[in-house]
Amino acid sequence: MVVRGMARITRGEEVFELKANESTYKTLHRFENCTELPLEIIEVQSGDYLGEDDIVRIDDIYGRYL
């Protein structure tokens, strides 16, 4: 969920923008700050098990993990 700022979201082949109080979920996605202002987001994990080892991070084009 975007708390402050505006994010460009890549979800599969779809690219769109989210503003404060908007969110995306369940599908592989990437958040990118698309303005000069700071971007604040809240990441929420749900399910029966909430361990850090249950998160799958995907390499991006910069060699970082998402």
mmJSON file of the N, C-alpha and C atoms, coordinates in Angstrom:
{"data_MODEL":{"atom_site":{
"group_PDB":["ATOM","ATOM","ATOM","ATOM","ATOM","ATOM","ATOM","ATOM","ATOM","ATOM","ATOM","ATOM","ATOM","ATOM","ATOM","ATOM","ATOM","ATOM","ATOM","ATOM","ATOM","ATOM","ATOM","ATOM","ATOM","ATOM","ATOM","ATOM","ATOM","ATOM","ATOM","ATOM","ATOM","ATOM","ATOM","ATOM","ATOM","ATOM","ATOM","ATOM","ATOM","ATOM","ATOM","ATOM","ATOM","ATOM","ATOM","ATOM","ATOM","ATOM","ATOM","ATOM","ATOM","ATOM","ATOM","ATOM","ATOM","ATOM","ATOM","ATOM","ATOM","ATOM","ATOM","ATOM","ATOM","ATOM","ATOM","ATOM","ATOM","ATOM","ATOM","ATOM","ATOM","ATOM","ATOM","ATOM","ATOM","ATOM","ATOM","ATOM","ATOM","ATOM","ATOM","ATOM","ATOM","ATOM","ATOM","ATOM","ATOM","ATOM","ATOM","ATOM","ATOM","ATOM","ATOM","ATOM","ATOM","ATOM","ATOM","ATOM","ATOM","ATOM","ATOM","ATOM","ATOM","ATOM","ATOM","ATOM","ATOM","ATOM","ATOM","ATOM","ATOM","ATOM","ATOM","ATOM","ATOM","ATOM","ATOM","ATOM","ATOM","ATOM","ATOM","ATOM","ATOM","ATOM","ATOM","ATOM","ATOM","ATOM","ATOM","ATOM","ATOM","ATOM","ATOM","ATOM","ATOM","ATOM","ATOM","ATOM","ATOM","ATOM","ATOM","ATOM","ATOM","ATOM","ATOM","ATOM","ATOM","ATOM","ATOM","ATOM","ATOM","ATOM","ATOM","ATOM","ATOM","ATOM","ATOM","ATOM","ATOM","ATOM","ATOM","ATOM","ATOM","ATOM","ATOM","ATOM","ATOM","ATOM","ATOM","ATOM","ATOM","ATOM","ATOM","ATOM","ATOM","ATOM","ATOM","ATOM","ATOM","ATOM","ATOM","ATOM","ATOM","ATOM","ATOM","ATOM","ATOM","ATOM","ATOM","ATOM","ATOM","ATOM","ATOM","ATOM","ATOM","ATOM"],
"id":[1,2,3,4,5,6,7,8,9,10,11,12,13,14,15,16,17,18,19,20,21,22,23,24,25,26,27,28,29,30,31,32,33,34,35,36,37,38,39,40,41,42,43,44,45,46,47,48,49,50,51,52,53,54,55,56,57,58,59,60,61,62,63,64,65,66,67,68,69,70,71,72,73,74,75,76,77,78,79,80,81,82,83,84,85,86,87,88,89,90,91,92,93,94,95,96,97,98,99,100,101,102,103,104,105,106,107,108,109,110,111,112,113,114,115,116,117,118,119,120,121,122,123,124,125,126,127,128,129,130,131,132,133,134,135,136,137,138,139,140,141,142,143,144,145,146,147,148,149,150,151,152,153,154,155,156,157,158,159,160,161,162,163,164,165,166,167,168,169,170,171,172,173,174,175,176,177,178,179,180,181,182,183,184,185,186,187,188,189,190,191,192,193,194,195,196,197,198],
"type_symbol":["N","C","C","N","C","C","N","C","C","N","C","C","N","C","C","N","C","C","N","C","C","N","C","C","N","C","C","N","C","C","N","C","C","N","C","C","N","C","C","N","C","C","N","C","C","N","C","C","N","C","C","N","C","C","N","C","C","N","C","C","N","C","C","N","C","C","N","C","C","N","C","C","N","C","C","N","C","C","N","C","C","N","C","C","N","C","C","N","C","C","N","C","C","N","C","C","N","C","C","N","C","C","N","C","C","N","C","C","N","C","C","N","C","C","N","C","C","N","C","C","N","C","C","N","C","C","N","C","C","N","C","C","N","C","C","N","C","C","N","C","C","N","C","C","N","C","C","N","C","C","N","C","C","N","C","C","N","C","C","N","C","C","N","C","C","N","C","C","N","C","C","N","C","C","N","C","C","N","C","C","N","C","C","N","C","C","N","C","C","N","C","C","N","C","C","N","C","C"],
"label_atom_id":["N","CA","C","N","CA","C","N","CA","C","N","CA","C","N","CA","C","N","CA","C","N","CA","C","N","CA","C","N","CA","C","N","CA","C","N","CA","C","N","CA","C","N","CA","C","N","CA","C","N","CA","C","N","CA","C","N","CA","C","N","CA","C","N","CA","C","N","CA","C","N","CA","C","N","CA","C","N","CA","C","N","CA","C","N","CA","C","N","CA","C","N","CA","C","N","CA","C","N","CA","C","N","CA","C","N","CA","C","N","CA","C","N","CA","C","N","CA","C","N","CA","C","N","CA","C","N","CA","C","N","CA","C","N","CA","C","N","CA","C","N","CA","C","N","CA","C","N","CA","C","N","CA","C","N","CA","C","N","CA","C","N","CA","C","N","CA","C","N","CA","C","N","CA","C","N","CA","C","N","CA","C","N","CA","C","N","CA","C","N","CA","C","N","CA","C","N","CA","C","N","CA","C","N","CA","C","N","CA","C","N","CA","C","N","CA","C","N","CA","C","N","CA","C","N","CA","C","N","CA","C"],
"label_alt_id":[null,null,null,null,null,null,null,null,null,null,null,null,null,null,null,null,null,null,null,null,null,null,null,null,null,null,null,null,null,null,null,null,null,null,null,null,null,null,null,null,null,null,null,null,null,null,null,null,null,null,null,null,null,null,null,null,null,null,null,null,null,null,null,null,null,null,null,null,null,null,null,null,null,null,null,null,null,null,null,null,null,null,null,null,null,null,null,null,null,null,null,null,null,null,null,null,null,null,null,null,null,null,null,null,null,null,null,null,null,null,null,null,null,null,null,null,null,null,null,null,null,null,null,null,null,null,null,null,null,null,null,null,null,null,null,null,null,null,null,null,null,null,null,null,null,null,null,null,null,null,null,null,null,null,null,null,null,null,null,null,null,null,null,null,null,null,null,null,null,null,null,null,null,null,null,null,null,null,null,null,null,null,null,null,null,null,null,null,null,null,null,null,null,null,null,null,null,null],
"label_comp_id":["MET","MET","MET","VAL","VAL","VAL","VAL","VAL","VAL","ARG","ARG","ARG","GLY","GLY","GLY","MET","MET","MET","ALA","ALA","ALA","ARG","ARG","ARG","ILE","ILE","ILE","THR","THR","THR","ARG","ARG","ARG","GLY","GLY","GLY","GLU","GLU","GLU","GLU","GLU","GLU","VAL","VAL","VAL","PHE","PHE","PHE","GLU","GLU","GLU","LEU","LEU","LEU","LYS","LYS","LYS","ALA","ALA","ALA","ASN","ASN","ASN","GLU","GLU","GLU","SER","SER","SER","THR","THR","THR","TYR","TYR","TYR","LYS","LYS","LYS","THR","THR","THR","LEU","LEU","LEU","HIS","HIS","HIS","ARG","ARG","ARG","PHE","PHE","PHE","GLU","GLU","GLU","ASN","ASN","ASN","CYS","CYS","CYS","THR","THR","THR","GLU","GLU","GLU","LEU","LEU","LEU","PRO","PRO","PRO","LEU","LEU","LEU","GLU","GLU","GLU","ILE","ILE","ILE","ILE","ILE","ILE","GLU","GLU","GLU","VAL","VAL","VAL","GLN","GLN","GLN","SER","SER","SER","GLY","GLY","GLY","ASP","ASP","ASP","TYR","TYR","TYR","LEU","LEU","LEU","GLY","GLY","GLY","GLU","GLU","GLU","ASP","ASP","ASP","ASP","ASP","ASP","ILE","ILE","ILE","VAL","VAL","VAL","ARG","ARG","ARG","ILE","ILE","ILE","ASP","ASP","ASP","ASP","ASP","ASP","ILE","ILE","ILE","TYR","TYR","TYR","GLY","GLY","GLY","ARG","ARG","ARG","TYR","TYR","TYR","LEU","LEU","LEU"],
"label_asym_id":["A","A","A","A","A","A","A","A","A","A","A","A","A","A","A","A","A","A","A","A","A","A","A","A","A","A","A","A","A","A","A","A","A","A","A","A","A","A","A","A","A","A","A","A","A","A","A","A","A","A","A","A","A","A","A","A","A","A","A","A","A","A","A","A","A","A","A","A","A","A","A","A","A","A","A","A","A","A","A","A","A","A","A","A","A","A","A","A","A","A","A","A","A","A","A","A","A","A","A","A","A","A","A","A","A","A","A","A","A","A","A","A","A","A","A","A","A","A","A","A","A","A","A","A","A","A","A","A","A","A","A","A","A","A","A","A","A","A","A","A","A","A","A","A","A","A","A","A","A","A","A","A","A","A","A","A","A","A","A","A","A","A","A","A","A","A","A","A","A","A","A","A","A","A","A","A","A","A","A","A","A","A","A","A","A","A","A","A","A","A","A","A","A","A","A","A","A","A"],
"label_entity_id":["1","1","1","1","1","1","1","1","1","1","1","1","1","1","1","1","1","1","1","1","1","1","1","1","1","1","1","1","1","1","1","1","1","1","1","1","1","1","1","1","1","1","1","1","1","1","1","1","1","1","1","1","1","1","1","1","1","1","1","1","1","1","1","1","1","1","1","1","1","1","1","1","1","1","1","1","1","1","1","1","1","1","1","1","1","1","1","1","1","1","1","1","1","1","1","1","1","1","1","1","1","1","1","1","1","1","1","1","1","1","1","1","1","1","1","1","1","1","1","1","1","1","1","1","1","1","1","1","1","1","1","1","1","1","1","1","1","1","1","1","1","1","1","1","1","1","1","1","1","1","1","1","1","1","1","1","1","1","1","1","1","1","1","1","1","1","1","1","1","1","1","1","1","1","1","1","1","1","1","1","1","1","1","1","1","1","1","1","1","1","1","1","1","1","1","1","1","1"],
"label_seq_id":[1,1,1,2,2,2,3,3,3,4,4,4,5,5,5,6,6,6,7,7,7,8,8,8,9,9,9,10,10,10,11,11,11,12,12,12,13,13,13,14,14,14,15,15,15,16,16,16,17,17,17,18,18,18,19,19,19,20,20,20,21,21,21,22,22,22,23,23,23,24,24,24,25,25,25,26,26,26,27,27,27,28,28,28,29,29,29,30,30,30,31,31,31,32,32,32,33,33,33,34,34,34,35,35,35,36,36,36,37,37,37,38,38,38,39,39,39,40,40,40,41,41,41,42,42,42,43,43,43,44,44,44,45,45,45,46,46,46,47,47,47,48,48,48,49,49,49,50,50,50,51,51,51,52,52,52,53,53,53,54,54,54,55,55,55,56,56,56,57,57,57,58,58,58,59,59,59,60,60,60,61,61,61,62,62,62,63,63,63,64,64,64,65,65,65,66,66,66],
"pdbx_PDB_ins_code":[null,null,null,null,null,null,null,null,null,null,null,null,null,null,null,null,null,null,null,null,null,null,null,null,null,null,null,null,null,null,null,null,null,null,null,null,null,null,null,null,null,null,null,null,null,null,null,null,null,null,null,null,null,null,null,null,null,null,null,null,null,null,null,null,null,null,null,null,null,null,null,null,null,null,null,null,null,null,null,null,null,null,null,null,null,null,null,null,null,null,null,null,null,null,null,null,null,null,null,null,null,null,null,null,null,null,null,null,null,null,null,null,null,null,null,null,null,null,null,null,null,null,null,null,null,null,null,null,null,null,null,null,null,null,null,null,null,null,null,null,null,null,null,null,null,null,null,null,null,null,null,null,null,null,null,null,null,null,null,null,null,null,null,null,null,null,null,null,null,null,null,null,null,null,null,null,null,null,null,null,null,null,null,null,null,null,null,null,null,null,null,null,null,null,null,null,null,null],
"Cartn_x":[0.838,0.0,0.88,0.521,1.233,0.694,1.585,1.216,1.387,2.502,2.796,3.58,3.278,3.974,3.183,3.884,3.254,4.219,3.696,4.52,4.119,5.125,4.862,4.954,3.928,3.841,4.0,4.861,4.953,4.413,3.357,2.704,2.529,3.471,3.493,3.842,3.022,3.226,2.522,1.731,0.936,1.769,1.74,2.419,1.379,1.305,0.328,0.846,0.179,0.607,-0.396,0.144,-0.677,-0.362,-1.407,-1.264,-1.518,-1.429,-1.676,-3.015,-3.038,-4.215,-4.627,-3.763,-4.022,-3.004,-3.366,-2.469,-2.628,-1.706,-1.77,-1.357,-1.712,-1.401,-1.461,-0.978,-1.05,-0.254,-0.018,0.694,2.097,3.066,4.424,4.38,4.991,4.933,6.193,6.399,7.546,7.045,7.494,7.206,8.398,8.142,9.202,8.726,9.58,9.23,9.267,8.158,8.112,8.081,8.422,8.513,9.798,10.058,11.215,10.948,9.682,9.305,9.514,9.72,9.878,8.631,8.861,7.779,7.764,6.62,6.452,5.415,5.784,4.849,4.779,3.718,3.577,3.455,4.337,4.272,3.609,2.58,1.835,1.967,2.325,2.399,1.248,0.544,-0.576,-0.488,-1.181,-1.196,-0.98,-0.922,-0.746,0.663,1.657,3.051,3.594,4.173,4.636,6.138,6.904,8.351,9.035,10.155,10.937,11.404,11.606,12.065,10.96,9.763,8.638,8.464,9.295,9.211,10.128,9.621,10.418,10.81,12.109,12.613,13.136,12.843,13.218,14.304,15.354,16.379,15.771,16.238,15.805,16.933,16.745,17.749,19.011,18.983,20.144,20.911,20.508,21.205,20.798,19.76,19.258,18.151,17.797,16.637,15.448,14.297,13.073,12.352],
"Cartn_y":[-1.181,0.0,1.24,2.194,3.464,4.339,4.816,5.709,7.163,7.444,8.808,8.743,9.645,9.687,8.993,8.668,7.979,6.901,5.7,4.574,4.115,3.779,3.112,1.614,0.889,-0.537,-1.31,-2.304,-3.249,-4.563,-5.041,-6.283,-7.105,-8.037,-8.768,-7.801,-7.751,-6.828,-5.493,-5.4,-4.203,-3.205,-1.938,-0.865,0.213,0.621,1.636,2.363,3.422,4.212,4.084,4.11,4.109,5.35,5.957,7.11,6.655,7.595,7.301,6.595,5.603,4.791,3.822,3.577,2.574,1.452,0.243,-0.898,-1.934,-2.89,-4.057,-5.252,-6.456,-7.631,-8.919,-9.975,-11.377,-11.731,-10.849,-11.165,-10.574,-11.23,-10.709,-9.269,-8.351,-6.937,-6.219,-5.025,-4.181,-2.761,-2.143,-0.737,0.096,1.25,2.181,3.59,4.382,5.774,6.525,7.125,7.797,9.318,9.85,11.302,11.635,12.916,13.376,13.316,13.2,13.163,11.765,11.654,10.333,9.466,8.174,7.197,6.371,6.33,5.498,4.44,3.175,2.075,1.213,0.448,-0.561,-1.9,-2.826,-4.172,-5.062,-5.78,-6.633,-8.082,-8.937,-10.367,-11.032,-11.938,-12.615,-14.115,-14.875,-16.319,-17.002,-18.32,-19.094,-18.976,-18.814,-18.7,-17.367,-16.566,-15.223,-15.053,-16.117,-16.05,-15.362,-14.74,-14.05,-15.037,-16.294,-17.295,-17.765,-17.235,-17.578,-16.578,-15.535,-14.492,-14.857,-14.779,-15.051,-13.713,-13.455,-12.22,-12.561,-11.731,-11.95,-10.949,-11.394,-10.477,-9.473,-8.22,-7.24,-6.979,-6.062,-5.809,-5.156,-4.699,-4.073,-5.025,-6.299,-7.276,-7.229,-6.461,-6.41,-7.429,-7.699,-8.557,-7.667,-7.999,-7.234,-7.777],
"Cartn_z":[0.0,0.0,0.0,-0.822,-0.851,0.276,1.119,2.218,1.781,1.115,0.668,-0.633,-1.539,-2.82,-3.906,-4.988,-6.115,-6.592,-6.8,-7.224,-8.611,-9.413,-10.688,-10.389,-10.753,-10.463,-11.765,-11.739,-12.843,-12.319,-12.939,-12.536,-13.803,-14.01,-15.278,-16.396,-17.432,-18.546,-18.315,-17.266,-16.962,-16.153,-16.53,-15.792,-15.499,-14.224,-13.832,-12.595,-12.191,-11.036,-9.901,-8.677,-7.471,-6.662,-6.079,-5.193,-3.763,-2.828,-1.411,-1.246,-0.372,-0.045,-1.143,-2.12,-3.153,-3.008,-3.467,-3.276,-4.375,-4.382,-5.252,-4.419,-4.851,-4.041,-4.857,-4.242,-4.686,-5.917,-6.82,-8.047,-7.965,-8.574,-8.632,-9.138,-8.396,-8.757,-8.288,-8.833,-8.487,-8.26,-7.158,-6.877,-7.305,-7.914,-8.305,-7.992,-7.349,-7.082,-8.403,-8.804,-10.104,-9.978,-8.798,-8.62,-7.863,-7.698,-6.928,-5.422,-5.037,-3.621,-3.046,-1.729,-1.118,-1.314,-1.453,-1.568,-0.29,0.372,1.57,1.267,1.546,1.332,2.584,2.7,3.739,3.036,3.401,2.86,3.907,3.503,4.424,3.978,4.913,4.651,5.388,4.73,5.381,5.131,5.954,5.809,7.147,7.119,8.345,8.918,8.05,8.484,8.006,8.911,8.574,8.763,8.567,8.731,7.565,7.845,6.815,5.741,6.107,5.14,4.198,4.349,3.488,2.339,2.308,1.284,0.12,-1.094,-2.282,-2.905,-2.982,-3.595,-4.982,-5.951,-7.337,-7.718,-8.409,-8.896,-9.859,-9.779,-10.759,-11.741,-12.672,-13.706,-13.157,-11.894,-11.287,-10.387,-10.336,-9.514,-8.046,-7.723,-6.348,-6.201,-4.972,-4.729,-4.437,-4.993,-4.764,-3.573],
"occupancy":[1.0,1.0,1.0,1.0,1.0,1.0,1.0,1.0,1.0,1.0,1.0,1.0,1.0,1.0,1.0,1.0,1.0,1.0,1.0,1.0,1.0,1.0,1.0,1.0,1.0,1.0,1.0,1.0,1.0,1.0,1.0,1.0,1.0,1.0,1.0,1.0,1.0,1.0,1.0,1.0,1.0,1.0,1.0,1.0,1.0,1.0,1.0,1.0,1.0,1.0,1.0,1.0,1.0,1.0,1.0,1.0,1.0,1.0,1.0,1.0,1.0,1.0,1.0,1.0,1.0,1.0,1.0,1.0,1.0,1.0,1.0,1.0,1.0,1.0,1.0,1.0,1.0,1.0,1.0,1.0,1.0,1.0,1.0,1.0,1.0,1.0,1.0,1.0,1.0,1.0,1.0,1.0,1.0,1.0,1.0,1.0,1.0,1.0,1.0,1.0,1.0,1.0,1.0,1.0,1.0,1.0,1.0,1.0,1.0,1.0,1.0,1.0,1.0,1.0,1.0,1.0,1.0,1.0,1.0,1.0,1.0,1.0,1.0,1.0,1.0,1.0,1.0,1.0,1.0,1.0,1.0,1.0,1.0,1.0,1.0,1.0,1.0,1.0,1.0,1.0,1.0,1.0,1.0,1.0,1.0,1.0,1.0,1.0,1.0,1.0,1.0,1.0,1.0,1.0,1.0,1.0,1.0,1.0,1.0,1.0,1.0,1.0,1.0,1.0,1.0,1.0,1.0,1.0,1.0,1.0,1.0,1.0,1.0,1.0,1.0,1.0,1.0,1.0,1.0,1.0,1.0,1.0,1.0,1.0,1.0,1.0,1.0,1.0,1.0,1.0,1.0,1.0,1.0,1.0,1.0,1.0,1.0,1.0],
"B_iso_or_equiv":[0.0,0.0,0.0,0.0,0.0,0.0,0.0,0.0,0.0,0.0,0.0,0.0,0.0,0.0,0.0,0.0,0.0,0.0,0.0,0.0,0.0,0.0,0.0,0.0,0.0,0.0,0.0,0.0,0.0,0.0,0.0,0.0,0.0,0.0,0.0,0.0,0.0,0.0,0.0,0.0,0.0,0.0,0.0,0.0,0.0,0.0,0.0,0.0,0.0,0.0,0.0,0.0,0.0,0.0,0.0,0.0,0.0,0.0,0.0,0.0,0.0,0.0,0.0,0.0,0.0,0.0,0.0,0.0,0.0,0.0,0.0,0.0,0.0,0.0,0.0,0.0,0.0,0.0,0.0,0.0,0.0,0.0,0.0,0.0,0.0,0.0,0.0,0.0,0.0,0.0,0.0,0.0,0.0,0.0,0.0,0.0,0.0,0.0,0.0,0.0,0.0,0.0,0.0,0.0,0.0,0.0,0.0,0.0,0.0,0.0,0.0,0.0,0.0,0.0,0.0,0.0,0.0,0.0,0.0,0.0,0.0,0.0,0.0,0.0,0.0,0.0,0.0,0.0,0.0,0.0,0.0,0.0,0.0,0.0,0.0,0.0,0.0,0.0,0.0,0.0,0.0,0.0,0.0,0.0,0.0,0.0,0.0,0.0,0.0,0.0,0.0,0.0,0.0,0.0,0.0,0.0,0.0,0.0,0.0,0.0,0.0,0.0,0.0,0.0,0.0,0.0,0.0,0.0,0.0,0.0,0.0,0.0,0.0,0.0,0.0,0.0,0.0,0.0,0.0,0.0,0.0,0.0,0.0,0.0,0.0,0.0,0.0,0.0,0.0,0.0,0.0,0.0,0.0,0.0,0.0,0.0,0.0,0.0],
"pdbx_formal_charge":[null,null,null,null,null,null,null,null,null,null,null,null,null,null,null,null,null,null,null,null,null,null,null,null,null,null,null,null,null,null,null,null,null,null,null,null,null,null,null,null,null,null,null,null,null,null,null,null,null,null,null,null,null,null,null,null,null,null,null,null,null,null,null,null,null,null,null,null,null,null,null,null,null,null,null,null,null,null,null,null,null,null,null,null,null,null,null,null,null,null,null,null,null,null,null,null,null,null,null,null,null,null,null,null,null,null,null,null,null,null,null,null,null,null,null,null,null,null,null,null,null,null,null,null,null,null,null,null,null,null,null,null,null,null,null,null,null,null,null,null,null,null,null,null,null,null,null,null,null,null,null,null,null,null,null,null,null,null,null,null,null,null,null,null,null,null,null,null,null,null,null,null,null,null,null,null,null,null,null,null,null,null,null,null,null,null,null,null,null,null,null,null,null,null,null,null,null,null],
"auth_seq_id":[1,1,1,2,2,2,3,3,3,4,4,4,5,5,5,6,6,6,7,7,7,8,8,8,9,9,9,10,10,10,11,11,11,12,12,12,13,13,13,14,14,14,15,15,15,16,16,16,17,17,17,18,18,18,19,19,19,20,20,20,21,21,21,22,22,22,23,23,23,24,24,24,25,25,25,26,26,26,27,27,27,28,28,28,29,29,29,30,30,30,31,31,31,32,32,32,33,33,33,34,34,34,35,35,35,36,36,36,37,37,37,38,38,38,39,39,39,40,40,40,41,41,41,42,42,42,43,43,43,44,44,44,45,45,45,46,46,46,47,47,47,48,48,48,49,49,49,50,50,50,51,51,51,52,52,52,53,53,53,54,54,54,55,55,55,56,56,56,57,57,57,58,58,58,59,59,59,60,60,60,61,61,61,62,62,62,63,63,63,64,64,64,65,65,65,66,66,66],
"auth_comp_id":["MET","MET","MET","VAL","VAL","VAL","VAL","VAL","VAL","ARG","ARG","ARG","GLY","GLY","GLY","MET","MET","MET","ALA","ALA","ALA","ARG","ARG","ARG","ILE","ILE","ILE","THR","THR","THR","ARG","ARG","ARG","GLY","GLY","GLY","GLU","GLU","GLU","GLU","GLU","GLU","VAL","VAL","VAL","PHE","PHE","PHE","GLU","GLU","GLU","LEU","LEU","LEU","LYS","LYS","LYS","ALA","ALA","ALA","ASN","ASN","ASN","GLU","GLU","GLU","SER","SER","SER","THR","THR","THR","TYR","TYR","TYR","LYS","LYS","LYS","THR","THR","THR","LEU","LEU","LEU","HIS","HIS","HIS","ARG","ARG","ARG","PHE","PHE","PHE","GLU","GLU","GLU","ASN","ASN","ASN","CYS","CYS","CYS","THR","THR","THR","GLU","GLU","GLU","LEU","LEU","LEU","PRO","PRO","PRO","LEU","LEU","LEU","GLU","GLU","GLU","ILE","ILE","ILE","ILE","ILE","ILE","GLU","GLU","GLU","VAL","VAL","VAL","GLN","GLN","GLN","SER","SER","SER","GLY","GLY","GLY","ASP","ASP","ASP","TYR","TYR","TYR","LEU","LEU","LEU","GLY","GLY","GLY","GLU","GLU","GLU","ASP","ASP","ASP","ASP","ASP","ASP","ILE","ILE","ILE","VAL","VAL","VAL","ARG","ARG","ARG","ILE","ILE","ILE","ASP","ASP","ASP","ASP","ASP","ASP","ILE","ILE","ILE","TYR","TYR","TYR","GLY","GLY","GLY","ARG","ARG","ARG","TYR","TYR","TYR","LEU","LEU","LEU"],
"auth_asym_id":["A","A","A","A","A","A","A","A","A","A","A","A","A","A","A","A","A","A","A","A","A","A","A","A","A","A","A","A","A","A","A","A","A","A","A","A","A","A","A","A","A","A","A","A","A","A","A","A","A","A","A","A","A","A","A","A","A","A","A","A","A","A","A","A","A","A","A","A","A","A","A","A","A","A","A","A","A","A","A","A","A","A","A","A","A","A","A","A","A","A","A","A","A","A","A","A","A","A","A","A","A","A","A","A","A","A","A","A","A","A","A","A","A","A","A","A","A","A","A","A","A","A","A","A","A","A","A","A","A","A","A","A","A","A","A","A","A","A","A","A","A","A","A","A","A","A","A","A","A","A","A","A","A","A","A","A","A","A","A","A","A","A","A","A","A","A","A","A","A","A","A","A","A","A","A","A","A","A","A","A","A","A","A","A","A","A","A","A","A","A","A","A","A","A","A","A","A","A"],
"auth_atom_id":["N","CA","C","N","CA","C","N","CA","C","N","CA","C","N","CA","C","N","CA","C","N","CA","C","N","CA","C","N","CA","C","N","CA","C","N","CA","C","N","CA","C","N","CA","C","N","CA","C","N","CA","C","N","CA","C","N","CA","C","N","CA","C","N","CA","C","N","CA","C","N","CA","C","N","CA","C","N","CA","C","N","CA","C","N","CA","C","N","CA","C","N","CA","C","N","CA","C","N","CA","C","N","CA","C","N","CA","C","N","CA","C","N","CA","C","N","CA","C","N","CA","C","N","CA","C","N","CA","C","N","CA","C","N","CA","C","N","CA","C","N","CA","C","N","CA","C","N","CA","C","N","CA","C","N","CA","C","N","CA","C","N","CA","C","N","CA","C","N","CA","C","N","CA","C","N","CA","C","N","CA","C","N","CA","C","N","CA","C","N","CA","C","N","CA","C","N","CA","C","N","CA","C","N","CA","C","N","CA","C","N","CA","C","N","CA","C","N","CA","C","N","CA","C","N","CA","C","N","CA","C"],
"pdbx_PDB_model_num":[1,1,1,1,1,1,1,1,1,1,1,1,1,1,1,1,1,1,1,1,1,1,1,1,1,1,1,1,1,1,1,1,1,1,1,1,1,1,1,1,1,1,1,1,1,1,1,1,1,1,1,1,1,1,1,1,1,1,1,1,1,1,1,1,1,1,1,1,1,1,1,1,1,1,1,1,1,1,1,1,1,1,1,1,1,1,1,1,1,1,1,1,1,1,1,1,1,1,1,1,1,1,1,1,1,1,1,1,1,1,1,1,1,1,1,1,1,1,1,1,1,1,1,1,1,1,1,1,1,1,1,1,1,1,1,1,1,1,1,1,1,1,1,1,1,1,1,1,1,1,1,1,1,1,1,1,1,1,1,1,1,1,1,1,1,1,1,1,1,1,1,1,1,1,1,1,1,1,1,1,1,1,1,1,1,1,1,1,1,1,1,1,1,1,1,1,1,1]
}}}
